[in-house]
Amino acid sequence: MTTADNDRGVRRVVHALTLTATVLVVCGFLTHSVWLLGAGGWMVIVGFLIELVYRPGRPPGGA
């Protein structure tokens, strides 16, 4: 598996988390369900943390 494949895989996961979070937040807002809003919020946080930690395109070891 190449670095480009890994980058695509991580981006796909982040986009899936973002889409799922959006659906949960909208459903929570429409049904006044706080736990759906909370789950959606945590999914957004996890997606941003994955993007922040992984940083696709950055060479291994920093720099």
VEXDREN-2710 file (C-alpha; in Angstrom, 1 decimal):
% VEXDREN-2710
k/r/px/py/pz
1/MET/0.0/0.0/0.0
2/THR/1.4/3.4/-1.0
3/THR/1.3/6.7/0.8
4/ALA/-1.2/8.0/-1.7
5/ASP/-3.5/5.1/-0.9
6/ASN/-3.1/5.8/2.8
7/ASP/-3.9/9.5/2.3
8/ARG/-7.1/8.6/0.3
9/GLY/-8.1/6.2/3.0
10/VAL/-7.7/8.7/5.8
11/ARG/-9.5/11.4/3.8
12/ARG/-12.3/9.0/3.1
13/VAL/-12.7/8.3/6.9
14/VAL/-12.7/12.0/7.7
15/HIS/-15.3/12.7/5.1
16/ALA/-17.4/9.8/6.3
17/LEU/-17.2/11.0/9.9
18/THR/-18.1/14.6/8.8
19/LEU/-21.1/13.3/6.8
20/THR/-22.3/11.1/9.6
21/ALA/-21.9/13.9/12.1
22/THR/-23.9/16.3/9.9
23/VAL/-26.8/13.7/9.7
24/LEU/-26.8/13.1/13.4
25/VAL/-26.7/16.9/14.3
26/VAL/-29.6/17.6/11.8
27/CYS/-31.7/14.7/13.1
28/GLY/-31.0/15.7/16.7
29/PHE/-32.0/19.2/16.0
30/LEU/-35.2/18.2/14.3
31/THR/-36.2/15.7/16.9
32/HIS/-34.9/17.8/19.9
33/SER/-32.7/14.8/20.9
34/VAL/-29.7/16.0/22.9
35/TRP/-27.8/12.7/22.7
36/LEU/-27.9/12.8/18.8
37/LEU/-26.5/16.3/18.9
38/GLY/-23.8/15.2/21.3
39/ALA/-22.9/12.2/19.2
40/GLY/-22.7/14.4/16.1
41/GLY/-20.5/16.9/18.0
42/TRP/-18.1/14.2/19.1
43/MET/-17.9/12.8/15.6
44/VAL/-16.9/16.2/14.3
45/ILE/-14.2/16.4/17.0
46/VAL/-12.8/13.0/16.2
47/GLY/-12.7/13.8/12.4
48/PHE/-10.8/17.0/13.1
49/LEU/-8.4/15.2/15.5
50/ILE/-7.7/12.6/12.9
51/GLU/-7.0/15.2/10.3
52/LEU/-4.9/17.2/12.7
53/VAL/-2.7/14.3/13.9
54/TYR/-2.4/12.5/10.6
55/ARG/-1.8/15.4/8.2
56/PRO/-2.0/13.7/4.8
57/GLY/0.9/14.6/2.5
58/ARG/3.4/15.3/5.3
59/PRO/6.5/13.1/5.0
60/PRO/7.0/10.6/7.9
61/GLY/9.1/12.0/10.7
62/GLY/8.0/15.6/10.4
63/ALA/9.9/18.1/8.3
END
